[in-house]
Each structure stands twice: as structure tokens, then as C-alpha cells.
């Protein structure tokens, strides 16, 4: 092992060596090799995905830092820099990618052993975002939930998305659109769903929650700040009474204050809100959105901008703040958390960042999910079926039924499947049976995926694996359009528009295809793959 005390490390790649890690947003850019020109900075950004200062190579080498790093890969050299903590290079973590990752897992982020909510794996998830966007309401939510049951989709985790609440920081149902929220929650539970409510760490700056935390219980008692505070505050601009006011942080819904999770008052207040929602309405968990490193990094400020600081712990880094938000989310078992730094080894349910309704975005799903497993986050869901950008599903938008069904096929046999745009609205009638068939295929394998999730919770290994991980040294490192679930299920979705066949690389072993034919690997075969078929192979 080679340690650095300066927080910098340079590693020369071996001839032909390939590396994986840092952040699963770059799955398609992996593996990094001698020809790679790449840079990222996990200290100020987690790229809306899951990041970890870890790199593992197919030669069994591993690089690790407990703190976020800036990384540059060019000319066959990896250069890493950390503001805190040593960076370690282990020359002999193993003989290949899988052995290097297993070493890293047990040494630096051993799994807790706690299982995630298994309903995520035993049934498709439903999310109301695409259907209702900023118009969440009781009547349409119940109709959406019932329509899925009527079309053969079994009940699973049900996520009520943004704007169910009265406002950011006023975490109660908006009574203009929810006349009986407790009755609605009871009805969803009676259908068999577990219900999550969308949540974020932002607080509107004209809300009661803002006034309570920013200025203390008594809004007039400004001199209680920051002891009674809990937001990010300006370190330069004094406010009323000479007290620095909370910072206005820009995010996708405008500007708001942002919770400072180093402060116990902020944690206590947020806990109070969520516990009340669970107690009074029966919320089973929360969809924790926001909280990315870049929001906190933006609060710290850059050269030439008005710098801001964390009220309770000015020394906290942006990544540490993001990690504290994630740690808070872990208190609510069964919740989904979309992005952050350093969650390896924990039972965190995560989803890829929203992607557009395009074929190129579809091709990113598999490599990004594979990369998530290699930053220690095996419980990964693709984006919503068809993409997570709601504008693609508006009347008149360029929607493609073929793309929607091929996206559903990627979801079907990966760790999790999430439906948001209603297939019964967006698909023409002739394609709706095809979607029902995809759900039925998913359910046939669901018991296997539940057991695989339990295994990953114990071992820390990815549920979804690339061929290089499972069959090292056979030239499979660049295959990014196939994946293995565990050791015995090979999935090869069609990712090209209009394609009715595809090439499949079969690793060693005997494999039974979904059409009943048997093939012996290693081999490369060409198979028919019409729109109704998701090619997959089970090892005999």
C-alpha cells in the first residue's frame, strides 16, 4: 500500500490497464484507460448521481480516499487531489476488477448487513411525477394507482411527487387539492401500496418554517440566531440587527434557504416534520430529492462571489453536508435517495438522474447502473420508464412508443423498475399488451431479485454486474449494452431504434435463451429481437 500525506497522488496506468469508479454519472466513459482524457471534482459536485473516491482496475489495483477528490485522467496517468484525508494506492488488492472491488468493500466501506426495503425489488415502483407534475391532487393520484392495478401491475412502492405539500418548508398536504389526505393514504394502503412523499432540504424564505429556524421560535427574536438557526448564512453581509441572514440558494424551483445538517436545530425541525407525516397520515417513507454536493458548494461561494458559511460548523465541506442529508434520510427505512457522496455499503435505494426521452439517453442506463455498483451502491433504479423529463409526455411532444417499450425492457430485469408516465395514456392500444407482458416477465424474476438484494446487503457486491466483473480477463471490459443479474442471468436489451436483431456476447457456460434455445459460451451470436422480445439467457 502506498499512502500520501499531502492529499495528492499520481498513478501511472499499466499497459492496457482499465479502471472504474468515482461517480456512476460517467458509466459510459468507463473503463478509464490510457487513451482517456477526463476530469471531475467530487469536492464541489456529485453530478446528480452517486460518487465515491474509489477507483478499481482490472489488474487488481485500488485507489481510495475517504474524502471527495478532484480527479484528472490523461496521458495514461491518474492524478487525484484531496483537501482532507490521505489517498491510498493498493498495488495488490487482487488479480482483477472483482477482487479489487471486494477488497475495497471489506476494507473501506463494509456493508452494514441491513437489508433495504424489499418491496422495491418484488414489484414495480410507481411515481406520480410524469402524470401530474406540479398538479399533484387526491383524485388523480387515486385514479392513477387504481389504473395500474386494473392493468395487472402489482402494488409496490408508490411515490407522491413534488407539490403534494403546501410549500417548501410547510410540510403538510395542500388542502386546496387534498380534501382528505388521511383518507387518500388509507385508500392507497388498502390497495397494497407503501406510500412515499417527495421531500427536499429547501425551505421557502417566506414560510413559517423559515422564520422559526432562521430567527428562533419568536420571529422577533433575531438575536437568537445563529444559536437557534439552522440554515446556510452569509459570512459577509449582515442583516437586520447585524445578524447574517440565511443564504438564498438557487435550485430548479427558484431560490430558497437550504438546511444546514451540521446544526442540531435543523435536524430536529426536519425530523419533527417527517415524523408528523408518518404519524398523522401514515407515510411509509420519503423520496429525498435535492441535497446534491453542488448546492452546498454553491453556498460556500467562489472567488468574486459573496461567500457563505455553514452556521453551526464553518469547517464542514459541501460533500460532508450532502452526506449528512443522506445519513438523515437513512433514518426513514424504505425511502429513496437520489444522489450524494459516500453511501457505499449502506442500504440506500437510489435512482439515476432524470434523462430525456431519447435513444442516446436509453443507451446510458446500463453503463450508469453498472458503475453504481462499482461505487458501492448496488440498489440502483434506472430513470423512470421512457425518461424522467415530463415535457416529453405532453400532448404534441415527440413521443416514441418503441423507445418507451425498449426502455421498459431495460427496467424489467435490472434491480428495480419505476413507472411514472402511464402506459395506458401514452401508448397506443396495440402496444399496451406488450407493456403488460414486460411487467409479467419482471414478476417472474422478482423473487430471484429479492434474494439477490439480500445477498448484496450482506456482501456489498453489485446486484447488476458487467461481464468483466464476472468473467475477468476475457476482453469484456468494453461491453456496455449487456449485464448480468447476479451470476446466472444475462440480459441483452435492444437499444437501437428500429432494430429487430442484435449481437450478444455469451460468456463461458451453457446458456438457455428466453426462446428455449441453448448456447454454449464463450461465443458471439446474432439473435432476432423484435419489439415484443427482451433477449435474456439463464445459465444452466
C-alpha positions as a Python dict, from the first residue, in 0.01 Angstrom:
ca = {
    (1, 'X'): (0, 0, 0),
    (2, 'X'): (121, 348, -85),
    (3, 'X'): (-12, 635, 124),
    (4, 'X'): (25, 1007, 68),
    (5, 'X'): (20, 1261, 345),
    (6, 'X'): (-8, 1561, 116),
    (7, 'X'): (-352, 1478, -19),
    (8, 'X'): (-222, 1422, -373),
    (9, 'X'): (-150, 1107, -569),
    (10, 'X'): (-33, 1031, -921),
    (11, 'X'): (-67, 680, -1059),
    (12, 'X'): (72, 566, -1392),
    (13, 'X'): (-151, 313, -1565),
    (14, 'X'): (-4, -21, -1658),
    (15, 'X'): (-8, -108, -2029),
    (16, 'X'): (-365, -197, -2121),
    (17, 'X'): (-497, -134, -1769),
    (18, 'X'): (-859, -27, -1725),
    (19, 'X'): (-1025, 149, -1430),
    (20, 'X'): (-1378, 201, -1293),
    (21, 'X'): (-1510, 432, -1022),
    (22, 'X'): (-1552, 790, -893),
    (23, 'X'): (-1913, 852, -999),
    (24, 'X'): (-2171, 648, -1183),
    (25, 'X'): (-2271, 950, -1392),
    (26, 'X'): (-1969, 858, -1605),
    (27, 'X'): (-2062, 496, -1667),
    (28, 'X'): (-2043, 531, -2043),
    (29, 'X'): (-1697, 687, -2017),
    (30, 'X'): (-1572, 382, -1823),
    (31, 'X'): (-1346, 200, -1824),
    (32, 'X'): (-1085, 474, -1799),
    (33, 'X'): (-772, 373, -1989),
    (34, 'X'): (-451, 507, -2140),
    (35, 'X'): (-644, 692, -2411),
    (36, 'X'): (-886, 860, -2167),
    (37, 'X'): (-898, 1237, -2126),
    (38, 'X'): (-1128, 1302, -1831),
    (39, 'X'): (-1166, 1519, -1523),
    (40, 'X'): (-1417, 1566, -1243),
    (41, 'X'): (-1423, 1726, -899),
    (42, 'X'): (-1621, 1541, -634),
    (43, 'X'): (-1540, 1814, -382),
    (44, 'X'): (-1791, 2051, -540),
    (45, 'X'): (-2017, 1826, -748),
    (46, 'X'): (-2160, 1475, -744),
    (47, 'X'): (-2307, 1513, -1093),
    (48, 'X'): (-2661, 1430, -975),
    (49, 'X'): (-2556, 1072, -911),
    (50, 'X'): (-2364, 858, -662),
    (51, 'X'): (-1998, 941, -606),
    (52, 'X'): (-1714, 785, -409),
    (53, 'X'): (-1338, 848, -408),
    (54, 'X'): (-1266, 495, -528),
    (55, 'X'): (-1104, 354, -840),
    (56, 'X'): (-1053, -18, -910),
    (57, 'X'): (-866, -168, -1204),
    (58, 'X'): (-881, -491, -1398),
    (59, 'X'): (-524, -556, -1278),
    (60, 'X'): (-640, -571, -917),
    (61, 'X'): (-522, -226, -810),
    (62, 'X'): (-738, 3, -596),
    (63, 'X'): (-726, 372, -505),
    (64, 'X'): (-919, 514, -211),
    (65, 'X'): (-975, 835, -19),
    (66, 'X'): (-1244, 880, 248),
    (67, 'X'): (-1292, 1241, 138),
    (68, 'X'): (-1403, 1370, -203),
    (69, 'X'): (-1126, 1422, -457),
    (70, 'X'): (-1060, 1615, -771),
    (71, 'X'): (-954, 1378, -1048),
    (72, 'X'): (-775, 1422, -1380),
    (73, 'X'): (-706, 1127, -1610),
    (74, 'X'): (-491, 1196, -1913),
    (75, 'X'): (-189, 1054, -2091),
    (76, 'X'): (-214, 723, -1908),
    (77, 'X'): (-191, 889, -1565),
    (78, 'X'): (-445, 930, -1286),
    (79, 'X'): (-397, 1244, -1077),
    (80, 'X'): (-603, 1285, -761),
    (81, 'X'): (-615, 1569, -509),
    (82, 'X'): (-792, 1583, -174),
    (83, 'X'): (-843, 1877, 60),
    (84, 'X'): (-858, 1643, 360),
    (85, 'X'): (-751, 1286, 422),
    (86, 'X'): (-491, 1064, 269),
    (87, 'X'): (-521, 895, -69),
    (88, 'X'): (-417, 532, -70),
    (89, 'X'): (-299, 318, -361),
    (90, 'X'): (-314, -58, -306),
    (91, 'X'): (-100, -233, -565),
    (92, 'X'): (-220, -586, -490),
    (93, 'X'): (-584, -564, -385),
    (94, 'X'): (-644, -869, -604),
    (95, 'X'): (-590, -1006, -951),
    (96, 'X'): (-884, -845, -1132),
    (97, 'X'): (-1168, -593, -1107),
    (98, 'X'): (-1394, -805, -888),
    (99, 'X'): (-1119, -891, -640),
    (100, 'X'): (-1008, -527, -620),
    (101, 'X'): (-1364, -416, -551),
    (102, 'X'): (-1422, -685, -289),
    (103, 'X'): (-1102, -577, -115),
    (104, 'X'): (-1215, -215, -121),
    (105, 'X'): (-1558, -304, 11),
    (106, 'X'): (-1445, -506, 309),
    (107, 'X'): (-1158, -268, 390),
    (108, 'X'): (-1307, 78, 343),
    (109, 'X'): (-1688, 55, 329),
    (110, 'X'): (-1803, -283, 461),
    (111, 'X'): (-2176, -342, 417),
    (112, 'X'): (-2390, -283, 722),
    (113, 'X'): (-2579, -606, 657),
    (114, 'X'): (-2912, -423, 686),
    (115, 'X'): (-3149, -511, 405),
    (116, 'X'): (-3318, -236, 202),
    (117, 'X'): (-3696, -230, 168),
    (118, 'X'): (-3751, -546, -38),
    (119, 'X'): (-4077, -424, -194),
    (120, 'X'): (-3861, -221, -433),
    (121, 'X'): (-3744, -547, -587),
    (122, 'X'): (-4059, -757, -565),
    (123, 'X'): (-4289, -517, -757),
    (124, 'X'): (-4256, -216, -987),
    (125, 'X'): (-4240, 128, -828),
    (126, 'X'): (-4496, 392, -921),
    (127, 'X'): (-4417, 762, -928),
    (128, 'X'): (-4674, 1034, -994),
    (129, 'X'): (-4433, 1292, -1136),
    (130, 'X'): (-4478, 1249, -1512),
    (131, 'X'): (-4855, 1212, -1492),
    (132, 'X'): (-4930, 1501, -1256),
    (133, 'X'): (-4609, 1713, -1247),
    (134, 'X'): (-4684, 2028, -1045),
    (135, 'X'): (-5053, 1938, -1015),
    (136, 'X'): (-5050, 1658, -759),
    (137, 'X'): (-5401, 1603, -626),
    (138, 'X'): (-5603, 1346, -437),
    (139, 'X'): (-5847, 1246, -711),
    (140, 'X'): (-5588, 1187, -985),
    (141, 'X'): (-5346, 1009, -752),
    (142, 'X'): (-5610, 754, -656),
    (143, 'X'): (-5715, 709, -1018),
    (144, 'X'): (-5351, 656, -1125),
    (145, 'X'): (-5296, 397, -853),
    (146, 'X'): (-5615, 208, -942),
    (147, 'X'): (-5539, 213, -1316),
    (148, 'X'): (-5216, 22, -1253),
    (149, 'X'): (-5395, -249, -1057),
    (150, 'X'): (-5664, -271, -1326),
    (151, 'X'): (-5393, -339, -1584),
    (152, 'X'): (-5212, -611, -1393),
    (153, 'X'): (-4933, -409, -1230),
    (154, 'X'): (-4894, -543, -874),
    (155, 'X'): (-4886, -291, -588),
    (156, 'X'): (-4543, -182, -473),
    (157, 'X'): (-4380, 140, -357),
    (158, 'X'): (-4594, 441, -454),
    (159, 'X'): (-4426, 784, -466),
    (160, 'X'): (-4632, 1103, -447),
    (161, 'X'): (-4409, 1366, -601),
    (162, 'X'): (-4349, 1740, -561),
    (163, 'X'): (-4640, 1980, -488),
    (164, 'X'): (-4840, 1748, -266),
    (165, 'X'): (-4723, 1986, 8),
    (166, 'X'): (-4842, 2333, 93),
    (167, 'X'): (-4496, 2472, 27),
    (168, 'X'): (-4123, 2406, 63),
    (169, 'X'): (-4076, 2401, 436),
    (170, 'X'): (-4451, 2383, 505),
    (171, 'X'): (-4468, 2007, 503),
    (172, 'X'): (-4839, 1942, 513),
    (173, 'X'): (-5085, 1849, 240),
    (174, 'X'): (-5217, 2137, 34),
    (175, 'X'): (-5584, 2131, 134),
    (176, 'X'): (-5687, 2302, -188),
    (177, 'X'): (-5609, 1978, -370),
    (178, 'X'): (-5625, 1719, -92),
    (179, 'X'): (-5961, 1732, 86),
    (180, 'X'): (-5896, 1413, 286),
    (181, 'X'): (-5524, 1327, 276),
    (182, 'X'): (-5551, 1068, 554),
    (183, 'X'): (-5837, 900, 368),
    (184, 'X'): (-5630, 901, 48),
    (185, 'X'): (-5332, 744, 224),
    (186, 'X'): (-5558, 482, 381),
    (187, 'X'): (-5704, 401, 39),
    (188, 'X'): (-5357, 357, -113),
    (189, 'X'): (-5259, 130, 174),
    (190, 'X'): (-5577, -72, 122),
    (191, 'X'): (-5474, -122, -241),
    (192, 'X'): (-5147, -273, -116),
    (193, 'X'): (-4909, 17, -172),
    (194, 'X'): (-4640, 158, 56),
    (195, 'X'): (-4656, 534, 12),
    (196, 'X'): (-4362, 775, -6),
    (197, 'X'): (-4391, 1154, -5),
    (198, 'X'): (-4148, 1369, -202),
    (199, 'X'): (-3917, 1571, 22),
    (200, 'X'): (-3628, 1817, -15),
    (201, 'X'): (-3394, 2017, 215),
    (202, 'X'): (-3501, 2353, 71),
    (203, 'X'): (-3723, 2594, 264),
    (204, 'X'): (-3910, 2885, 104),
    (205, 'X'): (-3795, 3207, 262),
    (206, 'X'): (-4147, 3335, 333),
    (207, 'X'): (-4265, 3022, 516),
    (208, 'X'): (-4327, 2965, 889),
    (209, 'X'): (-4054, 2702, 891),
    (210, 'X'): (-3803, 2953, 762),
    (211, 'X'): (-3893, 3211, 1025),
    (212, 'X'): (-3881, 2953, 1302),
    (213, 'X'): (-3534, 2822, 1227),
    (214, 'X'): (-3380, 3141, 1096),
    (215, 'X'): (-3489, 3364, 1380),
    (216, 'X'): (-3585, 3131, 1663),
    (217, 'X'): (-3930, 3035, 1792),
    (218, 'X'): (-4019, 3404, 1825),
    (219, 'X'): (-3974, 3566, 1480),
    (220, 'X'): (-3888, 3895, 1650),
    (221, 'X'): (-3601, 3739, 1845),
    (222, 'X'): (-3338, 3785, 1574),
    (223, 'X'): (-3061, 3793, 1832),
    (224, 'X'): (-3117, 3421, 1894),
    (225, 'X'): (-2954, 3349, 1560),
    (226, 'X'): (-2740, 3151, 1490),
    (227, 'X'): (-2787, 2952, 1812),
    (228, 'X'): (-3146, 2894, 1706),
    (229, 'X'): (-3062, 2890, 1337),
    (230, 'X'): (-3010, 2602, 1103),
    (231, 'X'): (-2965, 2732, 750),
    (232, 'X'): (-2666, 2844, 549),
    (233, 'X'): (-2583, 3205, 622),
    (234, 'X'): (-2382, 3479, 458),
    (235, 'X'): (-2047, 3538, 622),
    (236, 'X'): (-2014, 3884, 472),
    (237, 'X'): (-2350, 4059, 455),
    (238, 'X'): (-2505, 4143, 793),
    (239, 'X'): (-2882, 4151, 809),
    (240, 'X'): (-3141, 4300, 1038),
    (241, 'X'): (-2989, 4361, 1383),
    (242, 'X'): (-2642, 4286, 1244),
    (243, 'X'): (-2722, 3914, 1212),
    (244, 'X'): (-2615, 3742, 887),
    (245, 'X'): (-2933, 3622, 715),
    (246, 'X'): (-2982, 3276, 561),
    (247, 'X'): (-2844, 3244, 212),
    (248, 'X'): (-3076, 3226, -90),
    (249, 'X'): (-2970, 2915, -281),
    (250, 'X'): (-3071, 2872, -643),
    (251, 'X'): (-3223, 2535, -741),
    (252, 'X'): (-3462, 2408, -1008),
    (253, 'X'): (-3766, 2563, -839),
    (254, 'X'): (-3621, 2908, -780),
    (255, 'X'): (-3434, 3032, -474),
    (256, 'X'): (-3476, 2904, -119),
    (257, 'X'): (-3290, 2861, 204),
    (258, 'X'): (-3110, 2530, 248),
    (259, 'X'): (-3094, 2323, 565),
    (260, 'X'): (-2757, 2304, 741),
    (261, 'X'): (-2739, 1947, 867),
    (262, 'X'): (-2441, 2024, 1090),
    (263, 'X'): (-2686, 2214, 1311),
    (264, 'X'): (-2896, 2009, 1557),
    (265, 'X'): (-3183, 2259, 1534),
    (266, 'X'): (-3222, 2198, 1161),
    (267, 'X'): (-3212, 1822, 1212),
    (268, 'X'): (-3465, 1842, 1497),
    (269, 'X'): (-3701, 2060, 1295),
    (270, 'X'): (-3686, 1837, 985),
    (271, 'X'): (-3732, 1526, 1198),
    (272, 'X'): (-4038, 1682, 1357),
    (273, 'X'): (-4194, 1748, 1015),
    (274, 'X'): (-4136, 1398, 878),
    (275, 'X'): (-4233, 1215, 1195),
    (276, 'X'): (-4560, 1406, 1196),
    (277, 'X'): (-4632, 1299, 838),
    (278, 'X'): (-4570, 937, 931),
    (279, 'X'): (-4779, 963, 1247),
    (280, 'X'): (-5074, 1167, 1122),
    (281, 'X'): (-5109, 1039, 766),
    (282, 'X'): (-4931, 704, 762),
    (283, 'X'): (-4644, 798, 527),
    (284, 'X'): (-4423, 490, 490),
    (285, 'X'): (-4116, 686, 384),
    (286, 'X'): (-3996, 971, 168),
    (287, 'X'): (-3844, 1041, -170),
    (288, 'X'): (-3544, 1253, -65),
    (289, 'X'): (-3461, 1485, -353),
    (290, 'X'): (-3206, 1766, -375),
    (291, 'X'): (-2917, 1764, -132),
    (292, 'X'): (-2652, 1737, -401),
    (293, 'X'): (-2295, 1846, -327),
    (294, 'X'): (-2316, 2130, -579),
    (295, 'X'): (-2598, 2302, -390),
    (296, 'X'): (-2382, 2320, -78),
    (297, 'X'): (-2073, 2408, -280),
    (298, 'X'): (-2264, 2698, -432),
    (299, 'X'): (-2340, 2821, -84),
    (300, 'X'): (-1975, 2830, 11),
    (301, 'X'): (-1919, 3071, -277),
    (302, 'X'): (-1645, 3117, -534),
    (303, 'X'): (-1387, 3384, -598),
    (304, 'X'): (-1559, 3711, -668),
    (305, 'X'): (-1890, 3599, -519),
    (306, 'X'): (-2024, 3674, -175),
    (307, 'X'): (-1903, 3375, 28),
    (308, 'X'): (-2134, 3193, 263),
    (309, 'X'): (-2071, 2963, 550),
    (310, 'X'): (-2238, 2687, 744),
    (311, 'X'): (-2389, 2836, 1058),
    (312, 'X'): (-2300, 2563, 1305),
    (313, 'X'): (-1979, 2421, 1158),
    (314, 'X'): (-1800, 2660, 920),
    (315, 'X'): (-1533, 2397, 857),
    (316, 'X'): (-1779, 2143, 708),
    (317, 'X'): (-1726, 2064, 341),
    (318, 'X'): (-2004, 2063, 82),
    (319, 'X'): (-1968, 1685, 44),
    (320, 'X'): (-1996, 1644, 421),
    (321, 'X'): (-2320, 1841, 418),
    (322, 'X'): (-2460, 1625, 139),
    (323, 'X'): (-2356, 1312, 326),
    (324, 'X'): (-2529, 1436, 642),
    (325, 'X'): (-2850, 1482, 444),
    (326, 'X'): (-2817, 1124, 324),
    (327, 'X'): (-2749, 999, 674),
    (328, 'X'): (-3064, 1177, 786),
    (329, 'X'): (-3260, 1002, 511),
    (330, 'X'): (-3138, 663, 631),
    (331, 'X'): (-3340, 708, 949),
    (332, 'X'): (-3652, 655, 738),
    (333, 'X'): (-3620, 299, 614),
    (334, 'X'): (-3777, 233, 278),
    (335, 'X'): (-3709, 580, 141),
    (336, 'X'): (-3547, 667, -191),
    (337, 'X'): (-3244, 897, -204),
    (338, 'X'): (-3134, 1018, -544),
    (339, 'X'): (-2773, 1141, -516),
    (340, 'X'): (-2483, 1202, -282),
    (341, 'X'): (-2127, 1126, -181),
    (342, 'X'): (-2005, 830, 22),
    (343, 'X'): (-2307, 597, 60),
    (344, 'X'): (-2116, 280, -19),
    (345, 'X'): (-2209, -19, 193),
    (346, 'X'): (-2539, 128, 316),
    (347, 'X'): (-2892, 5, 235),
    (348, 'X'): (-2972, 311, 25),
    (349, 'X'): (-3229, 297, -256),
    (350, 'X'): (-3114, 524, -539),
    (351, 'X'): (-3232, 615, -888),
    (352, 'X'): (-3044, 751, -1187),
    (353, 'X'): (-3089, 1120, -1260),
    (354, 'X'): (-3374, 1221, -1491),
    (355, 'X'): (-3289, 1160, -1855),
    (356, 'X'): (-3456, 1282, -2174),
    (357, 'X'): (-3680, 1070, -2395),
    (358, 'X'): (-3405, 984, -2646),
    (359, 'X'): (-3228, 675, -2770),
    (360, 'X'): (-2893, 814, -2661),
    (361, 'X'): (-3024, 853, -2305),
    (362, 'X'): (-3153, 496, -2318),
    (363, 'X'): (-2804, 374, -2401),
    (364, 'X'): (-2670, 543, -2087),
    (365, 'X'): (-2890, 344, -1847),
    (366, 'X'): (-2693, 20, -1841),
    (367, 'X'): (-2339, 164, -1805),
    (368, 'X'): (-2453, 413, -1540),
    (369, 'X'): (-2624, 141, -1335),
    (370, 'X'): (-2323, -88, -1368),
    (371, 'X'): (-2099, 194, -1247),
    (372, 'X'): (-2325, 250, -945),
    (373, 'X'): (-2246, -98, -820),
    (374, 'X'): (-1875, -18, -852),
    (375, 'X'): (-1907, 287, -625),
    (376, 'X'): (-2074, 70, -362),
    (377, 'X'): (-2441, 143, -441),
    (378, 'X'): (-2596, -185, -562),
    (379, 'X'): (-2959, -87, -501),
    (380, 'X'): (-2995, 122, -814),
    (381, 'X'): (-3301, 201, -1022),
    (382, 'X'): (-3289, 332, -1380),
    (383, 'X'): (-3458, 657, -1461),
    (384, 'X'): (-3836, 649, -1495),
    (385, 'X'): (-3950, 435, -1789),
    (386, 'X'): (-3924, 640, -2106),
    (387, 'X'): (-3724, 913, -1932),
    (388, 'X'): (-3784, 1147, -1641),
    (389, 'X'): (-3834, 1475, -1828),
    (390, 'X'): (-4207, 1541, -1812),
    (391, 'X'): (-4220, 1769, -2115),
    (392, 'X'): (-4162, 1465, -2341),
    (393, 'X'): (-4503, 1331, -2244),
    (394, 'X'): (-4712, 1640, -2308),
    (395, 'X'): (-4964, 1632, -2595),
    (396, 'X'): (-4783, 1705, -2920),
    (397, 'X'): (-4437, 1619, -2784),
    (398, 'X'): (-4216, 1385, -2995),
    (399, 'X'): (-4303, 1066, -2807),
    (400, 'X'): (-4192, 724, -2945),
    (401, 'X'): (-4382, 410, -2834),
    (402, 'X'): (-4089, 192, -2947),
    (403, 'X'): (-3846, 386, -2726),
    (404, 'X'): (-4086, 364, -2432),
    (405, 'X'): (-4114, -15, -2464),
    (406, 'X'): (-3739, -67, -2510),
    (407, 'X'): (-3685, 147, -2200),
    (408, 'X'): (-3930, -71, -2009),
    (409, 'X'): (-3735, -377, -2119),
    (410, 'X'): (-3414, -234, -1968),
    (411, 'X'): (-3604, -180, -1642),
    (412, 'X'): (-3765, -523, -1644),
    (413, 'X'): (-3462, -733, -1550),
    (414, 'X'): (-3241, -485, -1367),
    (415, 'X'): (-3259, -432, -988),
    (416, 'X'): (-3566, -206, -994),
    (417, 'X'): (-3839, -86, -1228),
    (418, 'X'): (-4010, 254, -1199),
    (419, 'X'): (-4326, 358, -1386),
    (420, 'X'): (-4419, 726, -1398),
    (421, 'X'): (-4575, 808, -1737),
    (422, 'X'): (-4889, 596, -1753),
    (423, 'X'): (-4856, 333, -2027),
    (424, 'X'): (-5237, 340, -2059),
    (425, 'X'): (-5221, 708, -2155),
    (426, 'X'): (-4906, 738, -2365),
    (427, 'X'): (-4905, 405, -2553),
    (428, 'X'): (-5142, 329, -2837),
    (429, 'X'): (-5372, 31, -2767),
    (430, 'X'): (-5172, -206, -2988),
    (431, 'X'): (-4865, -165, -2763),
    (432, 'X'): (-5031, -184, -2422),
    (433, 'X'): (-5035, -565, -2412),
    (434, 'X'): (-4664, -555, -2484),
    (435, 'X'): (-4612, -344, -2174),
    (436, 'X'): (-4823, -582, -1964),
    (437, 'X'): (-4601, -865, -2087),
    (438, 'X'): (-4289, -678, -1974),
    (439, 'X'): (-4436, -638, -1625),
    (440, 'X'): (-4528, -1009, -1618),
    (441, 'X'): (-4169, -1100, -1714),
    (442, 'X'): (-4040, -879, -1433),
    (443, 'X'): (-4265, -1051, -1182),
    (444, 'X'): (-4143, -1394, -1288),
    (445, 'X'): (-3790, -1298, -1183),
    (446, 'X'): (-3886, -1079, -887),
    (447, 'X'): (-3834, -1349, -619),
    (448, 'X'): (-3481, -1402, -753),
    (449, 'X'): (-3412, -1027, -736),
    (450, 'X'): (-3533, -1011, -376),
    (451, 'X'): (-3284, -1282, -280),
    (452, 'X'): (-3012, -1107, -475),
    (453, 'X'): (-3082, -782, -287),
    (454, 'X'): (-3049, -968, 42),
    (455, 'X'): (-2718, -1113, -75),
    (456, 'X'): (-2584, -772, -178),
    (457, 'X'): (-2680, -634, 162),
    (458, 'X'): (-2459, -900, 320),
    (459, 'X'): (-2166, -895, 78),
    (460, 'X'): (-2165, -544, -67),
    (461, 'X'): (-2129, -683, -419),
    (462, 'X'): (-2327, -535, -709),
    (463, 'X'): (-2662, -691, -794),
    (464, 'X'): (-2608, -585, -1155),
    (465, 'X'): (-2264, -673, -1292),
    (466, 'X'): (-2071, -610, -1609),
    (467, 'X'): (-1918, -905, -1788),
    (468, 'X'): (-1562, -801, -1696),
    (469, 'X'): (-1655, -820, -1327),
    (470, 'X'): (-1798, -1172, -1355),
    (471, 'X'): (-1564, -1313, -1623),
    (472, 'X'): (-1230, -1131, -1590),
    (473, 'X'): (-955, -1127, -1846),
    (474, 'X'): (-1164, -1230, -2149),
    (475, 'X'): (-1182, -894, -2324),
    (476, 'X'): (-1528, -799, -2196),
    (477, 'X'): (-1435, -464, -2041),
    (478, 'X'): (-1588, -253, -2317),
    (479, 'X'): (-1924, -432, -2330),
    (480, 'X'): (-2179, -177, -2209),
    (481, 'X'): (-2506, -299, -2361),
    (482, 'X'): (-2535, -628, -2171),
    (483, 'X'): (-2535, -708, -1800),
    (484, 'X'): (-2561, -990, -1553),
    (485, 'X'): (-2802, -1003, -1264),
    (486, 'X'): (-2605, -1199, -1008),
    (487, 'X'): (-2412, -1481, -1171),
    (488, 'X'): (-2675, -1665, -1374),
    (489, 'X'): (-2899, -1421, -1565),
    (490, 'X'): (-2757, -1245, -1872),
    (491, 'X'): (-2969, -962, -2014),
    (492, 'X'): (-2914, -810, -2358),
    (493, 'X'): (-3177, -540, -2432),
    (494, 'X'): (-3219, -377, -2771),
    (495, 'X'): (-3103, -16, -2755),
    (496, 'X'): (-3113, 94, -3119),
    (497, 'X'): (-3410, 250, -3292),
    (498, 'X'): (-3577, 19, -3541),
    (499, 'X'): (-3352, -277, -3460),
    (500, 'X'): (-3509, -624, -3481),
    (501, 'X'): (-3193, -821, -3407),
    (502, 'X'): (-2878, -781, -3204),
    (503, 'X'): (-2536, -927, -3138),
    (504, 'X'): (-2489, -1094, -2800),
    (505, 'X'): (-2160, -1190, -2636),
    (506, 'X'): (-2208, -1506, -2431),
    (507, 'X'): (-1951, -1571, -2157),
    (508, 'X'): (-1834, -1922, -2068),
    (509, 'X'): (-2101, -2173, -1973),
    (510, 'X'): (-2421, -2317, -2113),
    (511, 'X'): (-2697, -2062, -2155),
    (512, 'X'): (-3068, -2115, -2218),
    (513, 'X'): (-3227, -1826, -2409),
    (514, 'X'): (-3574, -1688, -2347),
    (515, 'X'): (-3693, -1866, -2665),
    (516, 'X'): (-3579, -2203, -2527),
    (517, 'X'): (-3267, -2246, -2738),
    (518, 'X'): (-2941, -2341, -2568),
    (519, 'X'): (-2599, -2195, -2649),
    (520, 'X'): (-2251, -2277, -2527),
    (521, 'X'): (-2014, -1994, -2448),
    (522, 'X'): (-1783, -1828, -2490),
    (523, 'X'): (-1942, -1727, -2817),
    (524, 'X'): (-2079, -1431, -3007),
    (525, 'X'): (-2422, -1490, -3158),
    (526, 'X'): (-2676, -1292, -3362),
    (527, 'X'): (-3037, -1327, -3248),
    (528, 'X'): (-3375, -1199, -3357),
    (529, 'X'): (-3514, -935, -3124),
    (530, 'X'): (-3847, -794, -3241),
    (531, 'X'): (-4016, -529, -3028),
    (532, 'X'): (-4202, -792, -2827),
    (533, 'X'): (-3878, -962, -2715),
    (534, 'X'): (-3629, -883, -2439),
    (535, 'X'): (-3336, -1118, -2503),
    (536, 'X'): (-3213, -1285, -2186),
    (537, 'X'): (-3026, -1603, -2101),
    (538, 'X'): (-3015, -1819, -1792),
    (539, 'X'): (-2702, -2017, -1711),
    (540, 'X'): (-2776, -2387, -1694),
}
